[in-house]
Amino acid sequence: MSRFAEQAERAAQIGAAVATAVFLSSGLVYLYLGRVPVTMADHWEIYKVCLNHSWLESALLKFNHHSLFFPNLIRWADLRFFHGDQQLLFFVGMFLLFGTAILLLVPLWRDTTVGLTAKLAATLVLIVGNFWMGRASITTSGGFVCENSLAIGGTLLACLWLPATRTEWPRSLKACLIVMTSGFVASFSIANGMAVWPTLLLLGWSLRLPWRSLVLLLAGALIAIVIYVLLPNERAEIPFAKISDFSAFLMAAGRGPHHLFMLLGAPFLWAEAAWTFHFGVSDKLGATSLLSLSCGVLGLVFAGLAVVPKLVRRDLGQSWLELTALSLVIFNLGAMAIIVVGRTEFFRMLPGEVSAPRYLFWSSLFWTGLLLVAIQRADSKTWLRWPVYLLVLAVPIGVFPMHYKEGLRSRFVNYLAESGATSLIDDVRDTKQIQVLFNDPEQVYRVATQLRARRLDMFANGLQDWIGLPETSLFNGRQKSEGFKGNCHVDGLVQGKNGSSAGKVTGWSQKRGHAIPKTLVIVDPTGVVEGVGRSWGTNEFISRMFYQGKFSSSEFLGYIRDYNPQLQYTVRCADDEALSNEKIVVETPVTGRSAP
């Protein structure tokens, strides 16, 4: 190797290592600060069932045709033993996400068929694929990331143990048990997990597994399908899932390949949109994008070129990198095919949903697998190595704008979710804030009543119990100087308890040393607590480093449950088991109720 080639190789290695570190560190910060802190989205439906059924019934029911048996066991344990703590659920999801990444990285670094540069390039691809914020609609939610990571992790574990099933007894028995157990975990974590069985069968065929192993895999697939069909649905009918006209259904089914191509190509559409000033994809563009369609077609062609020769020659098994790469390609292609089949009528009614960000969780891993295949194949071909390495180094640059913008969006959603939870704690109906938590506010209020009664999630700390008490009864009357200061005002009126008017209080506050207060109480002139508030803010260094200073200020939101514009209210800090000596006067009273 010439000196120039050596230096170029070293530069590629350093570039891959630096890009990996930058993407991983930024991804972890964005995920943590953009996490879903309280119950949100479909979890209001799931918790409605969990709170009114036994743990076994909750686990066995299908939600929107998804069997969530194993994730719901985690949710039930969180509700039963940890007060429905969504932060804890997020960390469990992160543990599973890291487990998935480790299952991909360990075989890669144990592979002796590729060199150091290929391993570093593959590591970069895997980190980008797993921690790209384009998947934030799934990875920031503890419950959702548990579902999807259990499916991916179970599949990878099964695939990695698949070659061991052709060894001598009793090691082959152990391998078979791990493969089958992992397959069932993937199958009953989310409906897409059913793609594990065709993945195992195709890989098993390419690995030249004995017929008894292939028959065992086929039997496992049939058993999983039978169990899935027998499991009851939580609801008898799902919106948009009813086939009202058979001819319309056939026409929609005929668009299945088009929908698959659009799903496969969606990461390119969103990555390209993030480079524009107005970041976003309209419903029309999501349904008709030529970029998504063409990239999806190319992706399917590349997948065929990667998989079909292995099925014909049946010579898989020489490289761990190749095995994991093909596992990702086949499984995620199967998962998206299941989405297309299961959402046929849904996509007919709402065509733009075919490019919805929640599906990027699967399509991004599909392209991750294809890049790993390219790295593995190019390592032994000098003429192909550098084009592939340059492509790999360009990937984090191409997807970073969306990575950053989704990090911003997730942080803002975190703030909105905390604000919605504050309105529930104060027992007011601020519909504008609640719609962030779920698109059906009435469902939120119904389930929140049960959460409040059982002191779960945002009600676990008991802040709601302070309202109506004299401030002197809090913390046994303890007070201390906090250097508490700030400014706040009544921002509008919303519906309070029993139809009364409640005041919405917004402002900023800080304590000594620029610390951000966590909990605030709003007190009337007689010293009675009329509401609680909660602050939200971002460390100044973190804001400058990762958000370009867009979240440098601290804000708080609170409510005065029974607001009287004739009274003067004050705000006090309620951190560290004591009330602050200092007070902030609530200014700018209003007389009209704000629009919901």
C-alpha positions in Angstrom: 0.0 0.0 0.0 1.4 3.4 -1.0 2.0 6.2 1.5 -0.9 8.2 0.1 -3.2 5.2 0.4 -2.1 4.6 4.0 -2.8 8.3 4.9 -6.2 8.2 3.2 -7.1 5.0 5.1 -6.1 6.6 8.3 -8.1 9.8 7.5 -11.1 7.7 6.8 -10.7 5.8 10.1 -10.4 9.1 12.0 -13.3 10.6 10.1 -15.6 7.6 10.9 -14.6 7.6 14.6 -15.2 11.4 15.0 -18.5 11.2 13.1 -19.6 8.3 15.3 -18.8 10.1 18.5 -20.6 13.3 17.4 -23.7 11.5 16.2 -23.9 9.3 19.3 -23.3 12.1 21.8 -25.8 14.4 20.1 -28.3 11.6 19.7 -28.2 10.7 23.4 -28.6 14.4 24.4 -31.6 14.9 22.0 -33.2 11.6 23.1 -32.9 12.4 26.8 -34.0 16.0 26.7 -36.7 15.2 24.1 -38.1 12.2 25.9 -41.8 11.9 26.5 -42.1 12.7 30.3 -45.8 11.8 30.8 -48.5 9.6 29.3 -49.0 10.6 25.7 -50.5 9.5 22.4 -51.8 5.9 22.2 -50.8 5.3 25.8 -54.1 6.9 26.9 -55.9 4.1 25.1 -53.5 1.4 26.4 -53.7 2.6 30.0 -57.5 2.8 29.8 -57.3 -1.0 29.3 -54.5 -1.6 31.8 -56.3 0.3 34.6 -59.6 -1.6 34.0 -58.4 -5.2 33.4 -56.0 -7.7 35.0 -52.4 -7.8 33.9 -53.0 -11.0 31.9 -56.0 -9.5 30.1 -54.1 -6.3 29.4 -51.2 -8.3 27.9 -53.3 -10.6 25.8 -55.5 -8.0 24.1 -54.5 -6.7 20.7 -54.4 -2.9 20.2 -55.2 -1.7 16.7 -54.3 -5.3 15.6 -50.9 -5.2 17.4 -50.2 -7.9 19.9 -48.2 -6.0 22.6 -47.9 -8.9 25.1 -44.3 -8.3 26.2 -44.3 -4.5 26.2 -47.6 -4.5 28.1 -46.0 -6.6 30.8 -43.4 -3.9 31.2 -46.1 -1.2 31.3 -48.2 -3.1 33.8 -45.1 -3.6 36.1 -44.4 0.1 35.8 -48.0 0.9 36.8 -48.0 -1.6 39.6 -44.6 -1.0 41.2 -43.4 2.4 40.0 -46.5 4.5 39.9 -46.6 4.6 36.1 -43.4 6.6 35.9 -42.9 7.5 32.2 -39.3 8.5 32.8 -38.5 5.1 34.1 -40.3 3.5 31.1 -38.1 5.7 28.8 -34.9 4.4 30.5 -36.1 0.8 30.1 -36.7 1.6 26.4 -33.2 3.2 26.2 -31.7 0.0 27.7 -33.4 -2.1 25.0 -32.3 0.3 22.3 -28.7 0.1 23.5 -29.1 -3.7 23.7 -30.1 -3.7 20.0 -27.1 -1.6 19.1 -24.8 -4.0 21.1 -26.3 -7.0 19.3 -25.3 -5.3 16.1 -21.9 -4.1 17.2 -20.5 -7.2 18.9 -20.6 -9.5 15.9 -19.2 -6.8 13.8 -16.1 -6.4 15.9 -15.7 -10.1 16.2 -15.7 -10.5 12.4 -12.3 -11.5 11.1 -13.2 -11.2 7.4 -13.2 -7.4 7.3 -10.5 -4.8 8.2 -10.4 -2.0 10.7 -11.6 0.7 8.3 -14.6 -1.4 7.3 -15.4 -2.0 11.0 -15.3 1.7 11.8 -17.4 2.6 8.8 -19.9 -0.1 9.8 -20.0 1.2 13.4 -20.7 4.7 12.1 -23.6 3.4 10.0 -25.0 1.4 12.9 -24.9 4.4 15.3 -26.5 6.7 12.8 -29.2 4.1 12.0 -30.0 3.5 15.7 -29.7 7.1 17.1 -30.9 9.2 14.2 -33.6 11.6 15.5 -35.6 11.0 12.4 -37.0 8.1 14.4 -37.8 10.4 17.3 -41.6 9.8 17.1 -40.8 6.2 18.4 -37.5 6.5 20.2 -38.4 9.4 22.5 -41.4 7.5 23.9 -40.6 4.8 26.5 -43.5 2.6 25.6 -43.1 2.8 21.8 -39.3 2.2 21.9 -39.9 -0.8 24.2 -42.3 -2.3 21.6 -40.1 -1.7 18.6 -36.7 -2.5 20.3 -38.1 -5.8 21.6 -39.1 -6.8 18.1 -35.7 -5.7 16.5 -33.7 -7.1 19.5 -35.5 -10.4 19.5 -35.0 -10.8 15.8 -31.3 -10.0 15.9 -30.7 -12.4 18.8 -32.5 -15.2 17.0 -30.6 -14.5 13.8 -27.2 -14.5 15.6 -27.9 -17.9 17.2 -29.3 -19.4 14.0 -25.9 -20.8 12.8 -25.4 -22.6 16.1 -28.5 -24.7 15.5 -26.5 -26.8 13.0 -23.9 -27.7 15.7 -23.7 -30.9 17.8 -26.1 -31.8 20.6 -26.7 -30.3 23.2 -25.4 -26.9 21.9 -27.9 -27.1 19.1 -30.8 -27.6 21.5 -29.7 -24.5 23.5 -29.5 -22.5 20.2 -32.9 -23.7 19.1 -34.5 -22.7 22.4 -32.9 -19.2 22.1 -34.0 -18.8 18.5 -37.6 -19.9 19.1 -38.0 -17.8 22.3 -36.5 -14.7 20.7 -38.8 -15.3 17.7 -41.9 -15.3 19.9 -40.7 -12.2 21.8 -40.4 -10.4 18.5 -43.7 -11.7 17.3 -45.7 -10.5 20.3 -44.1 -7.2 20.9 -45.6 -5.5 17.9 -47.4 -6.8 14.7 -44.3 -6.0 12.6 -42.4 -8.5 14.7 -44.1 -11.3 12.8 -41.5 -10.6 10.0 -39.0 -12.5 12.2 -40.2 -15.9 10.9 -39.7 -15.3 7.1 -36.4 -13.7 8.1 -35.3 -16.8 10.0 -36.5 -19.2 7.2 -34.7 -17.3 4.5 -31.5 -17.0 6.5 -31.7 -20.6 7.6 -32.0 -21.7 4.0 -29.0 -19.6 3.0 -27.0 -21.1 6.0 -27.8 -24.6 4.8 -29.5 -25.5 8.1 -30.6 -29.1 8.4 -34.2 -29.8 7.5 -35.3 -30.4 11.1 -34.3 -26.8 11.9 -36.2 -25.4 9.0 -39.3 -27.5 9.9 -39.0 -26.2 13.5 -38.9 -22.6 12.3 -41.9 -23.2 10.0 -43.8 -24.8 12.9 -42.9 -21.8 15.1 -44.2 -19.4 12.5 -47.5 -21.3 12.2 -47.9 -21.4 16.0 -47.3 -17.7 16.2 -49.8 -17.0 13.5 -52.5 -19.2 15.1 -51.9 -17.5 18.5 -52.1 -14.1 17.0 -55.4 -14.8 15.2 -56.9 -16.2 18.4 -56.0 -13.2 20.5 -58.9 -10.8 21.1 -58.9 -7.2 19.9 -59.3 -4.4 22.4 -61.9 -2.9 20.1 -64.2 -4.7 17.7 -63.6 -2.2 14.9 -60.6 0.1 14.1 -61.1 3.4 12.3 -60.2 3.2 8.6 -59.6 -0.6 8.9 -63.1 -1.7 7.9 -63.3 -3.0 4.3 -66.6 -1.5 3.2 -66.3 -2.2 -0.5 -64.4 -5.2 -1.9 -63.6 -3.6 -5.2 -62.2 -0.6 -3.5 -60.2 -2.9 -1.3 -58.8 -4.6 -4.4 -57.8 -1.3 -5.9 -56.1 -0.3 -2.7 -54.3 -3.6 -2.5 -53.1 -3.1 -6.1 -51.3 0.0 -4.8 -49.4 -2.1 -2.3 -46.1 -2.1 -4.2 -46.4 1.7 -4.6 -46.9 2.0 -0.8 -44.0 -0.2 -0.1 -41.7 1.9 -2.3 -42.9 5.1 -0.6 -42.2 3.6 2.8 -38.7 2.5 1.8 -37.9 5.9 0.3 -39.4 8.1 3.0 -36.0 8.6 4.9 -34.7 10.4 1.7 -37.8 12.6 1.5 -37.5 13.7 5.1 -33.7 14.1 5.0 -34.1 16.3 1.9 -36.9 18.3 3.4 -34.7 19.1 6.5 -32.2 20.9 4.2 -34.9 23.5 3.3 -35.8 26.5 5.3 -39.4 25.4 5.8 -38.9 21.9 7.3 -41.9 19.7 6.7 -43.6 17.3 4.3 -47.2 18.0 3.2 -49.7 15.2 2.9 -49.7 15.6 -0.9 -45.9 15.4 -1.1 -45.9 12.5 1.3 -48.3 10.6 -1.0 -46.7 11.5 -4.4 -43.0 12.2 -3.9 -41.0 11.0 -6.8 -37.9 11.0 -4.6 -39.4 8.5 -2.2 -40.7 6.4 -5.0 -37.5 6.2 -6.9 -35.4 5.6 -3.8 -37.8 2.9 -2.7 -37.5 1.1 -6.1 -33.7 1.3 -5.9 -33.7 0.1 -2.4 -35.8 -3.0 -3.3 -33.5 -3.7 -6.3 -30.4 -3.4 -4.1 -32.0 -5.7 -1.5 -32.7 -8.3 -4.2 -29.1 -8.1 -5.4 -27.9 -8.6 -1.8 -30.3 -11.4 -0.8 -31.2 -13.5 -3.9 -27.7 -14.7 -4.7 -27.3 -16.0 -1.2 -30.6 -17.8 -1.4 -29.5 -19.4 -4.7 -25.9 -20.3 -3.7 -26.8 -21.0 0.0 -23.3 -19.8 1.0 -24.2 -17.5 3.9 -22.2 -17.8 7.1 -18.7 -16.7 6.3 -19.1 -13.2 7.8 -20.9 -12.1 10.9 -21.2 -8.6 9.4 -23.0 -10.1 6.3 -25.3 -12.1 8.5 -26.4 -9.1 10.6 -26.7 -6.9 7.5 -28.9 -9.3 5.7 -31.0 -9.8 8.9 -31.7 -6.1 9.0 -32.5 -5.9 5.3 -34.9 -8.9 5.3 -36.6 -8.3 8.6 -37.2 -4.6 8.0 -38.4 -5.2 4.5 -40.8 -7.8 5.9 -41.9 -5.4 8.7 -42.8 -2.7 6.1 -44.6 -5.3 4.0 -46.7 -6.1 7.1 -47.4 -2.3 7.4 -48.6 -2.1 3.8 -50.9 -5.1 4.2 -52.3 -4.1 7.6 -52.8 -0.4 6.5 -54.2 -1.0 3.1 -57.5 0.8 3.8 -55.8 3.4 6.0 -53.4 4.4 3.2 -56.4 4.6 0.8 -58.2 7.0 3.1 -55.1 9.0 4.1 -52.5 8.6 1.3 -50.0 11.0 2.9 -49.7 8.8 6.0 -47.5 6.4 3.9 -44.6 8.8 4.6 -45.4 9.3 8.3 -42.3 9.8 10.5 -43.3 6.8 12.8 -42.4 4.4 9.9 -38.9 5.8 9.7 -38.0 3.5 12.6 -38.1 0.5 10.2 -37.1 2.1 6.9 -33.9 3.6 8.4 -32.8 0.2 9.6 -33.5 -1.2 6.2 -31.0 1.2 4.6 -28.6 0.6 7.5 -28.6 -3.0 6.5 -28.0 -2.2 2.8 -25.0 0.0 3.7 -23.6 -2.8 5.9 -23.9 -5.2 2.9 -22.1 -2.6 0.7 -19.3 -2.3 3.3 -18.9 -6.0 3.6 -18.8 -6.6 -0.1 -16.5 -3.7 -0.9 -13.9 -4.6 1.7 -12.3 -7.2 -0.6 -12.7 -5.1 -3.8 -10.2 -2.2 -4.0 -12.0 -0.4 -6.7 -15.3 -0.3 -4.7 -13.9 0.4 -1.2 -13.4 4.1 -1.5 -16.7 5.0 -3.2 -18.5 3.0 -0.4 -16.4 4.6 2.3 -17.0 8.1 0.9 -20.8 7.3 0.8 -20.7 6.2 4.4 -18.9 9.3 5.5 -21.5 11.4 3.6 -24.5 9.8 5.3 -24.2 11.6 8.7 -23.8 14.9 6.9 -26.8 14.3 4.7 -29.1 13.3 7.6 -27.8 15.7 10.3 -30.1 18.6 9.5 -33.1 16.4 10.3 -31.3 15.0 13.3 -30.9 18.5 14.6 -34.4 19.8 13.7 -36.1 16.7 15.2 -34.0 17.2 18.3 -35.4 20.8 18.5 -38.9 19.6 17.9 -38.7 16.8 20.5 -37.4 19.3 23.1 -40.4 21.5 22.4 -42.8 18.6 22.6 -41.2 17.7 26.0 -42.1 21.2 27.1 -45.7 21.0 25.8 -46.2 17.6 27.4 -45.0 18.9 30.8 -47.4 21.9 30.3 -50.3 19.5 29.6 -49.5 17.5 32.7 -49.5 20.7 34.8 -53.1 21.4 33.7 -54.2 17.9 34.7 -52.5 18.3 38.1 -54.4 21.6 38.7 -57.6 19.8 37.5 -58.4 22.4 34.8 -59.5 22.0 31.2 -56.9 23.7 29.1 -57.9 21.9 25.9 -55.1 23.5 23.9 -52.5 22.0 26.2 -54.2 18.6 26.4 -54.4 18.1 22.6 -50.6 17.8 22.7 -51.0 14.7 24.9 -53.7 13.0 22.7 -56.1 14.0 19.9 -59.1 13.0 22.1 -59.1 15.4 25.1 -62.2 13.7 26.6 -60.3 10.4 26.7 -57.4 12.1 28.4 -59.7 13.5 31.1 -61.4 10.2 31.7 -58.2 8.2 32.1 -56.6 11.1 34.1 -59.3 10.7 36.7 -58.2 7.2 37.2 -54.5 8.1 37.3 -55.3 10.8 39.9 -57.3 8.4 42.1 -54.4 5.8 42.0 -51.7 8.5 42.2 -50.0 7.4 39.0 -47.8 9.2 36.5 -48.0 13.0 36.9 -50.1 12.6 40.1 -47.5 10.3 41.8 -45.8 13.2 43.7 -49.1 14.4 45.2 -48.8 18.0 44.1 -52.6 18.0 43.4 -53.2 17.5 47.2 -51.7 20.9 48.0 -54.5 22.8 46.3 -56.9 24.2 48.9 -54.4 23.8 51.8 -53.0 26.7 53.8 -49.4 27.4 52.7 -48.3 27.1 56.3 -49.3 23.4 56.3 -46.8 22.6 53.5 -43.5 21.1 54.8 -44.6 21.8 58.4 -44.3 25.5 57.7 -40.6 25.4 56.8 -39.4 28.4 54.8 -36.0 29.5 53.6 -34.3 32.1 51.4 -33.9 30.8 47.9 -33.0 34.1 46.1 -36.2 33.4 44.2 -37.2 36.0 41.6 -39.0 36.3 38.3 -42.0 37.7 36.6 -45.4 36.2 35.7 -48.9 37.2 34.7 -52.3 35.7 34.0 -52.2 34.7 30.4 -55.9 33.9 30.0 -58.8 32.0 31.4 -59.7 28.3 31.0 -62.4 26.1 32.4 -61.8 25.2 36.0 -63.2 22.5 38.2 -67.0 22.4 38.3 -67.3 24.9 35.4 -65.6 27.8 37.2 -63.0 30.0 35.6 -59.3 29.2 36.1 -56.5 31.6 35.5 -53.6 30.4 33.4 -50.3 31.8 34.8 -47.1 32.0 32.7 -43.8 33.6 33.3 -40.2 32.9 34.2 -38.4 32.4 37.5 -35.0 31.4 38.9 -33.3 30.8 42.2 -29.9 31.7 43.5 -27.1 30.8 41.1 -29.4 30.9 38.1 -30.9 27.6 39.2 -34.3 26.8 37.8 -37.1 26.1 40.3 -38.9 22.8 39.7 -42.2 23.3 41.7 -44.1 26.4 42.4 -47.3 27.2 44.4 -49.7 30.0 43.7 -51.2 31.5 46.8 -54.2 33.8 47.4 -54.1 36.8 49.8 -55.3 34.6 52.7 -52.4 32.2 52.3 -54.4 29.3 50.7 -52.8 27.4 47.8 -55.0 28.0 44.7 -52.8 26.1 42.2 -49.4 24.7 41.5 -46.9 25.5 38.7 -44.0 23.7 37.2 -40.9 25.2 35.6 -39.2 24.0 32.4 -35.7 25.0 31.2 -32.5 23.9 29.5 -29.0 24.2 30.8 -27.4 27.2 29.1 -24.3 25.3 28.0 -26.4 22.5 26.6 -28.7 25.0 24.9 -25.8 26.7 23.1 -24.0 23.4 22.3 -26.9 21.4 20.9 -29.8 23.8 20.3 -27.9 27.0 19.1 -29.2 28.8 22.2 -32.9 28.4 21.3 -33.9 27.2 24.8 -31.8 29.5 26.9 -34.7 30.9 29.1 -36.6 29.2 31.8 -40.4 29.3 31.8 -43.1 28.1 34.1 -46.8 27.4 33.8 -49.4 27.2 36.5 -53.1 27.6 37.1 -55.3 29.3 39.6 -58.1 26.9 39.9 -60.8 29.3 41.1 -59.6 32.6 39.7 -60.9 35.9 41.1 -59.5 38.9 39.2 -60.1 41.1 42.2 -57.5 39.3 44.3 -53.8 39.6 44.3 -52.0 36.2 43.9 -48.4 35.4 44.6 -46.0 32.6 43.5 -43.5 30.9 45.8 -40.9 28.2 45.2 -41.6 24.9 46.8 -38.4 23.0 46.2 -36.2 21.2 48.8 -38.9 20.5 51.3 -39.5 24.2 52.1 -41.3 27.3 50.7 -39.2 30.2 49.6 -39.3 33.4 51.7 -39.4 35.4 48.4 -42.6 35.8 46.4 -43.4 36.8 42.8 -46.6 38.9 42.3 -49.0 37.6 39.6 -49.7 40.5 37.3 -52.0 41.5 34.5 -55.4 40.0 35.4 -57.8 39.4 32.6 -61.6 39.1 32.5 -62.2 36.9 29.4 -61.8 33.2 28.9 -59.1 32.2 26.4 -60.1 30.2 23.4 -59.7 26.5 23.9 
